[in-house]
Amino acid sequence: MNTPRLELVWPGKEKFLLLPKDDAGKPVWVERDHPAASEVRLADFVGSVGEVPEVPYAANLLFTGDSLDVLRILCEVPEYRAIYRGKVKLVYIDPPFNTGQAFEHYDDWMEHSTWLSFMRERLLLIRDLLSPDGSVWVHLDDAEQHRMRLLMDEVFGPANFVTTVIWEKADSPRNSARQFSSDHDYVLVYSRDGNWSPNRLPRTADSDSIYTNPDDDPRGPWLPGDPYANKPYSKGLYEKTGPTGRVFTPPPGRFWRISEEKLDALDSEGRVWWGPTGNARPSIKRYLSEVADLVPRTIWSKEDVGSNRTSKNEMRAIFAGVSSFATPKPERFMERVLRIATQQGDAVIDCFAGSGTTAAVAHKMGRRWVTVELSPSTVEQFTLPRLTKVVAGEDPGGITKSVGWEGGGGFRTVTVGPSMYEDTTFGILLAGWATNGRFARAVAGQLGFEFQKEAAPLCGVRGRMRLAVVDGAVGPEEVRLIVGALGEKERVTIVAKSVLPEAESTLTDISPGSRIRKAPRDLLTSGARRMRRRTEASPRHTSNETEGSGS
Ligand SMILES: C[S@@+](CC[C@H](N)C(=O)[O-])C[C@H]1O[C@@H](n2cnc3c(N)ncnc32)[C@H](O)[C@@H]1O
């Protein structure tokens, strides 16, 4: 019997959320066998900026399209999958917060259930993309962060919750607020694996300023460290006489942190401080030169990482005279995320790009990036020109000076194609554009074959299985021609729009193990199977979180 598990449920959770095609429509839930629930769309490279590697999939990528389509492309299309699946070090997303507002450049309008379905579908794919030492950071405010925490527990596993970062976003109170003026956002951080460890942050003048050197110690500034500990220690109970003859013992219930011999040795080296007159309780000096970089903390102040005002100013500096993108994030804020979660050369994804802050900062910090924005006008007005300026070294703001960025590198622009299916009163049909080469490419992506342009009558490969796509009917003649093109030990999957009598029996006779699939019917079933596997792969909750298990 399946033990019930603790999880957030909502109406429509088991179905697929179909987003409207235009602003006038409303999202609806459809059954999981609907083509949109599993379709892997075509992605077309449309341009490039600056210098890009020869393998187009490995370039920095700016996609115009829906994050769900792009995440599926990265997970399923072999050319992308080889580079991204299980290999992405950081996914940072700043999705619509579901605040009920219509921003100038996008709407933020969903019901809680719709928003949860929208996010769950994307998180399941994000989980597949993360590397074992990767992490996902989700930026939210009070509208949904508590629901998102439960959803992320379900998708990533409660044991992989790392922390909630609180970002001080406001510079000043908003006196028009009905109840409280909100000063902060949240960023929920989960790791792919429980062993994740964040990078430490470089020390700052501020963190160093608490170290002083009142006795001109040649080892430099130090902090007085507590000589006592709470943990019982067999060599931790003794009397110590200071330079003025005063005798010290640990307070009741506490112990010396180190043995008497060790304390004497440190004292003889000048590493113990007895106060300005030599009469105070001893402190063990902790030298600035010997302390490690800083462990990240959970409250990020506007002084340290900038506020909403900072990011609006950064936007104005890049786009003089244009009304700012509604919700950009400051570059220093993103820099901190990237410092904690990545190293040079690591792959970073942000699939809610907006003005492109994540990509801009990742680029300046030498990380590889993929970013996705739904709105073509946002891409045209903000994301693309901003990233173009970064490449050209024409963006003097944000972290440019502090990281010494002077321009360089490049990226490709990619668009996501339309659906290859049409939902009609006669059932699901193939769209009119799905013919010839585009049909073959779409089928290859859908079934996880690497597309091969110059191999007719074959057009794809997956291990020893080849793909042949027939834009019409397949009969025994076509089957013989296709099988004749196979190498030794190779098998073929033939996809055709219709299958004539005897095609299947001919194939079984001359190439056992090969098969024929009819489009669109069989493409849809294989997609639905793939998606079911992904949804079912959610980490199990541990037994003490299982409802009804008692304790
Ligand atoms: C809060 S903004 C992100 C701001 C970004 N962090 C920045 O610094 O500029 C959210 C963005 O997600 C975009 N968006 C909304 N739904 C999307 C989807 N399904 N796929 C991709 N982008 C989407 C919106 O158009 C908007 O630009």
The ligand as a Gaussian input file, in Angstrom:
#p B3LYP/6-31G(d) Opt

LIG

0 1
 C       10.181000      39.536000     -12.348000
 S       10.609000      39.607000     -14.045000
 C       12.299000      39.141000     -14.048000
 C       13.217000      40.301000     -13.817000
 C       14.683000      39.966000     -13.949000
 N       15.175000      39.215000     -12.818000
 C       15.501000      41.228000     -14.119000
 O       16.466000      41.448000     -13.345000
 O       15.210000      42.003000     -15.001000
 C        9.794000      38.211000     -14.699000
 C        9.932000      38.063000     -16.209000
 O        9.466000      36.773000     -16.571000
 C        8.816000      36.874000     -17.832000
 N        7.940000      35.703000     -17.980000
 C        6.683000      35.521000     -17.518000
 N        6.214000      34.311000     -17.864000
 C        7.213000      33.700000     -18.538000
 C        7.358000      32.421000     -19.151000
 N        6.361000      31.539000     -19.132000
 N        8.523000      32.122000     -19.778000
 C        9.552000      33.019000     -19.813000
 N        9.460000      34.253000     -19.261000
 C        8.313000      34.586000     -18.624000
 C        8.072000      38.191000     -17.766000
 O        7.761000      38.635000     -19.074000
 C        9.100000      39.050000     -17.030000
 O        9.916000      39.728000     -17.944000

